[in-house]
Amino acid sequence: MSERPVAESTFAVELPVFSGPFRLLAELILDHKIDVCDVSIATVTDRFLERAKDTELWDLEEATWFLAASAVLLELKVGRLMPRHEVLDEEDMIGISPDLVYARSLELAAFRRVAAEVQRRAEEETRLFTREAGPSPEFAHLYPDVLERVTPDDLAQAAAIVLRPPPLLDLGHVTPIRYTMAEALDAVRSRLGELGQASFRDLVADCEERIQVVVRFLALLDLYREGKVDLAQAQTFGEIVVSWEGDSPHAR
């Protein structure tokens, strides 16, 4: 295997069984080329957290990939460490149990009889056809009049049942929409129109409920996706500064 150059921004680990980028380590474990029990997930996590303290090397995509890969590796390790009950294969059981061989032969014979019966009935049904024509004209008067005993009151009762409005659906368990994306976008545009640049804390200062903060944050992400605002964060988990990059915030 040829050695591949490792970028400075790539998280690398040094373990007794491996030395190199963490992504390559995960791929080798998933390919069963390294035993997952030989890898200390705790040690790798501690080194990743130490690396994450350096803001210049912080990469959100790399952190997301690390969490996903670590979860898979942890699940594999737990599966390896948990005791497993040995289940005998049916072929092994047949080899040590003549009674089971005899029972399987009886089941096979029963399935063969059922299959033959189904085939016989299918062939017999192919010779039968349903009658699609009505009775002869001389017997038409024998049809009963289905409306003979129906009164107008009966029709009124049936119509009342059919035309009855459906019951109202109880939506009391559904949380009502008290704050929309349109309102959040208007609030962000109005605030940035006054200041030009503001922190996220200032943009949500007037929010009274947590749901308002969440919707306003989603509005910021939508504006960022459209290229109308720029988001900056000087340090990890620090204050988010929002700057307007598009046309006038009041223009729609």
C-alpha positions as CSV (number, residue, x, y, z in Angstrom):
1,M,0.0,0.0,0.0
2,S,1.5,3.3,-1.1
3,E,1.6,6.1,1.5
4,R,-0.7,9.0,0.8
5,P,0.3,12.5,1.8
6,V,-1.7,13.8,4.8
7,A,-2.8,17.4,4.8
8,E,-2.0,19.5,7.8
9,S,-5.7,20.1,8.4
10,T,-6.5,16.3,8.5
11,F,-6.9,14.8,11.9
12,A,-4.2,12.2,12.4
13,V,-3.8,9.6,15.2
14,E,-0.9,7.6,16.5
15,L,-1.8,4.3,18.0
16,P,0.3,1.1,18.6
17,V,-1.5,-0.6,15.7
18,F,-1.8,2.4,13.3
19,S,-0.4,5.8,12.6
20,G,-2.0,8.1,10.1
21,P,-5.3,10.0,9.3
22,F,-8.3,9.0,11.3
23,R,-10.5,8.5,8.2
24,L,-8.1,5.9,6.8
25,L,-8.2,4.1,10.2
26,A,-12.0,4.0,10.1
27,E,-11.9,2.6,6.5
28,L,-9.4,-0.1,7.6
29,I,-11.5,-1.1,10.5
30,L,-14.7,-1.3,8.4
31,D,-12.8,-3.4,5.9
32,H,-11.8,-5.8,8.8
33,K,-8.1,-5.1,8.2
34,I,-7.6,-3.8,11.8
35,D,-9.4,-5.3,14.9
36,V,-11.7,-2.6,16.4
37,C,-10.9,-3.9,19.8
38,D,-7.2,-2.9,19.4
39,V,-8.3,0.8,18.9
40,S,-8.9,2.9,22.0
41,I,-11.8,5.2,21.0
42,A,-11.3,7.2,24.2
43,T,-7.7,8.0,23.4
44,V,-8.6,9.1,19.8
45,T,-11.5,11.2,21.2
46,D,-9.2,12.9,23.7
47,R,-6.7,13.8,21.0
48,F,-9.4,15.1,18.7
49,L,-10.8,17.4,21.5
50,E,-7.2,18.7,22.1
51,R,-6.9,19.4,18.4
52,A,-10.3,21.1,18.3
53,K,-9.1,23.7,20.8
54,D,-6.9,25.2,18.0
55,T,-9.3,27.5,16.1
56,E,-7.0,27.6,13.1
57,L,-7.4,23.8,12.6
58,W,-11.2,23.7,13.4
59,D,-13.2,22.2,10.5
60,L,-17.0,21.7,10.9
61,E,-17.1,19.1,8.1
62,E,-14.2,17.1,9.7
63,A,-15.8,17.3,13.1
64,T,-19.1,16.0,11.7
65,W,-17.4,13.1,9.9
66,F,-15.4,12.3,13.1
67,L,-18.6,12.0,15.2
68,A,-20.3,9.8,12.6
69,A,-17.3,7.5,12.2
70,S,-16.8,7.3,15.9
71,A,-20.4,6.3,16.5
72,V,-20.0,3.5,13.9
73,L,-16.8,2.3,15.4
74,L,-18.2,2.4,19.0
75,E,-21.2,0.3,17.8
76,L,-18.8,-2.2,16.2
77,K,-16.7,-2.4,19.4
78,V,-19.8,-2.9,21.6
79,G,-21.0,-5.7,19.3
80,R,-17.6,-7.4,19.6
81,L,-17.5,-7.1,23.4
82,M,-21.0,-8.3,24.0
83,P,-21.4,-12.1,24.6
84,R,-23.0,-14.0,21.7
85,H,-25.1,-17.1,22.0
86,E,-24.1,-19.9,19.7
87,V,-27.0,-21.0,17.5
88,L,-26.7,-24.3,15.8
89,D,-27.2,-24.3,12.0
90,E,-30.1,-26.4,10.8
91,E,-27.7,-28.6,8.8
92,D,-25.7,-29.2,12.0
93,M,-28.9,-30.1,13.9
94,I,-29.9,-32.5,11.1
95,G,-26.6,-34.2,11.2
96,I,-27.0,-35.1,14.9
97,S,-30.7,-35.7,15.0
98,P,-32.3,-38.5,13.0
99,D,-35.8,-37.5,14.3
100,L,-35.3,-34.0,12.8
101,V,-34.5,-35.6,9.5
102,Y,-37.7,-37.7,9.6
103,A,-39.8,-34.6,10.6
104,R,-38.3,-32.6,7.7
105,S,-39.2,-35.4,5.3
106,L,-42.8,-35.4,6.5
107,E,-43.0,-31.6,6.0
108,L,-41.5,-31.9,2.5
109,A,-44.1,-34.6,1.6
110,A,-46.9,-32.4,2.9
111,F,-45.7,-29.4,0.8
112,R,-45.6,-31.7,-2.3
113,R,-49.2,-32.8,-1.7
114,V,-50.4,-29.2,-1.2
115,A,-48.6,-28.1,-4.4
116,A,-50.2,-30.9,-6.4
117,E,-53.6,-30.0,-5.1
118,V,-53.2,-26.3,-5.9
119,Q,-52.1,-27.2,-9.4
120,R,-55.1,-29.5,-9.9
121,R,-57.5,-26.8,-8.8
122,A,-55.9,-24.1,-10.9
123,E,-56.2,-26.3,-14.0
124,E,-59.9,-27.1,-13.1
125,E,-60.7,-23.4,-12.7
126,T,-59.4,-22.6,-16.2
127,R,-62.4,-24.5,-17.6
128,L,-65.0,-22.3,-15.7
129,F,-66.3,-19.0,-16.9
130,T,-68.6,-16.5,-15.2
131,R,-72.0,-15.7,-16.7
132,E,-72.0,-12.1,-18.0
133,A,-75.4,-12.0,-19.8
134,G,-78.6,-11.1,-18.0
135,P,-81.7,-13.3,-17.9
136,S,-83.9,-13.9,-20.9
137,P,-86.6,-11.3,-21.7
138,E,-89.4,-13.7,-20.7
139,F,-88.0,-13.8,-17.1
140,A,-87.3,-10.0,-16.8
141,H,-90.6,-9.6,-14.9
142,L,-89.4,-11.8,-12.1
143,Y,-86.9,-9.2,-11.0
144,P,-88.0,-7.8,-7.6
145,D,-88.6,-4.1,-7.3
146,V,-86.0,-2.9,-4.9
147,L,-87.9,0.4,-4.3
148,E,-91.3,-1.2,-3.7
149,R,-91.3,-0.7,0.1
150,V,-89.1,2.5,0.2
151,T,-91.0,5.6,1.4
152,P,-90.0,9.2,1.1
153,D,-89.2,9.2,4.8
154,D,-86.7,6.4,4.2
155,L,-85.1,8.4,1.5
156,A,-84.9,11.5,3.7
157,Q,-83.3,9.5,6.5
158,A,-80.7,8.0,4.1
159,A,-80.0,11.4,2.6
160,A,-79.5,12.9,6.1
161,I,-77.0,10.2,7.0
162,V,-75.1,10.5,3.7
163,L,-75.1,14.3,3.6
164,R,-74.2,14.7,7.3
165,P,-71.1,16.9,7.7
166,P,-68.0,15.1,8.9
167,P,-67.1,15.5,12.5
168,L,-64.6,18.2,13.4
169,L,-61.0,17.0,13.8
170,D,-59.7,17.9,17.2
171,L,-56.3,19.6,16.8
172,G,-55.9,20.5,20.4
173,H,-52.8,18.3,20.6
174,V,-51.1,20.2,17.7
175,T,-48.9,23.2,18.7
176,P,-50.3,26.3,16.9
177,I,-48.0,28.2,14.6
178,R,-47.2,31.4,16.4
179,Y,-44.1,32.6,14.5
180,T,-43.5,32.1,10.8
181,M,-40.4,32.3,8.6
182,A,-41.8,35.3,6.8
183,E,-42.0,37.2,10.1
184,A,-38.5,36.1,11.0
185,L,-37.1,37.3,7.7
186,D,-38.8,40.6,8.1
187,A,-37.4,41.0,11.6
188,V,-33.8,40.2,10.4
189,R,-34.1,42.6,7.4
190,S,-35.5,45.4,9.5
191,R,-32.7,45.0,12.2
192,L,-29.9,44.8,9.7
193,G,-31.4,47.7,7.8
194,E,-30.9,49.8,10.9
195,L,-27.5,48.5,12.0
196,G,-25.9,47.0,8.8
197,Q,-24.1,44.5,11.1
198,A,-25.3,42.9,14.3
199,S,-24.6,39.9,16.5
200,F,-27.0,37.0,16.6
201,R,-27.7,37.9,20.2
202,D,-28.9,41.3,19.2
203,L,-31.1,39.9,16.4
204,V,-33.0,37.7,18.9
205,A,-33.0,40.1,21.8
206,D,-36.8,40.8,21.2
207,C,-37.7,37.1,21.1
208,E,-40.0,36.1,23.9
209,E,-40.0,32.3,23.3
210,R,-37.4,29.7,22.3
211,I,-39.3,28.9,19.1
212,Q,-38.9,32.4,17.9
213,V,-35.1,32.1,18.4
214,V,-35.1,28.8,16.4
215,V,-37.1,30.2,13.5
216,R,-35.0,33.4,13.4
217,F,-31.9,31.3,13.2
218,L,-33.4,29.3,10.3
219,A,-34.2,32.6,8.6
220,L,-30.5,33.6,8.9
221,L,-29.5,30.3,7.3
222,D,-31.9,30.9,4.5
223,L,-30.5,34.4,3.9
224,Y,-26.9,33.0,4.0
225,R,-27.8,30.3,1.4
226,E,-29.1,33.1,-0.9
227,G,-25.9,35.1,-0.3
228,K,-27.6,38.0,1.3
229,V,-25.8,37.9,4.6
230,D,-22.4,36.9,5.8
231,L,-21.8,35.0,9.0
232,A,-18.6,35.3,11.0
233,Q,-17.5,33.6,14.3
234,A,-14.1,34.7,15.7
235,Q,-13.7,31.7,18.0
236,T,-15.3,28.3,18.6
237,F,-18.7,28.6,20.2
238,G,-18.2,32.4,20.2
239,E,-20.5,35.2,19.2
240,I,-22.0,35.0,15.6
241,V,-21.7,38.3,13.8
242,V,-24.2,38.8,10.9
243,S,-23.4,41.3,8.1
244,W,-25.8,42.3,5.3
245,E,-24.2,41.5,1.8
246,G,-27.1,41.9,-0.5
247,D,-29.1,44.9,-1.7
248,S,-31.0,47.1,0.6
249,P,-32.5,45.0,3.4
250,H,-35.8,46.8,2.9
251,A,-36.0,45.8,-0.8
252,R,-38.1,42.7,-1.4
